[in-house]
Amino acid sequence: MTTTVCGRCKSSGAVTDFQGRQDGAVVWTILRCPTCNFSWRDSEPARAIDPAVRSADFAVDAGDLQRYPKILQQ
């Protein structure tokens, strides 16, 4: 299941960071949300990446990202 909707903040427009290939065929893709920086592999189970199934305990409000503490800074 390849989805460009973020499982954490429900933003659309995820970008492809990497694709795993076997015999020239894409077998999995790592996507990243440009809004909240959540990354996921499209071959993970729905409970980990599908916002309709993923636990709301791990959700992020994309409209209020400033409320979350920054753990790493550049």
N, C-alpha and C positions, 0 to 999 in steps of 0.2 A: 504494500500500500504506500504509494508516494503521495504525500500531501504537502502543500505549501502553507497550510494553516498551522500556526504554532500551537503546540499542545499545552504550553504554559500560559501565554497571554492572549491567545486567539487572534493575533494579528496575521494578516496574510502577506504574501510576498517573500517567503523564505528563500534564501540563496543556497545554491549547492556549493559545499566546501570540498567534497571529495566523492569519488565513485570507485567502489571496489569492482574489479573486473576478473572474470574467469573465462579463459579461451576467447577473449575479445568482447564478451557480453557483460553488461552491467548487472551485477548481482545484488548490490546494495548501494545506497547513497547516503551521505552525511549532509544534512541540511542545517542551516543556522538562521535563527530569527534576527533580523536587523533591529528590531524594537527592543527585545529583552535579552538577546544573546544566548538564548537556549539553543542547544544543539541536539540533534537526534538522528539516529540511523533509521531509515524507512523500513527496515526489516524487524524492528522491535515490535513487541506485542501492543495491541491497541490500548491496553490499560496504561501504557507508559507514554504514548504519543498522541492519542486521539482525544481532543478536548471534550468530546461528548462522553467519553468513558473514563478518562483520567480523573483521579481524585481532586476535588476542588481545594483540598488542603495544600496543594502544590501550585495553585494558580497565582498569577500575577496580574494586577490591574494595569493594563497598558496605558490607560489614561492618567495614571498617577505614579509613574515610576520613581519620582523623587522621594516618595515616602519610604522606599526600601533602602536600607543601609548599603553602602558600597564596601565590599570586602577587599577587592583588589583595585588599585588605582595605578595608572601609568604616569 
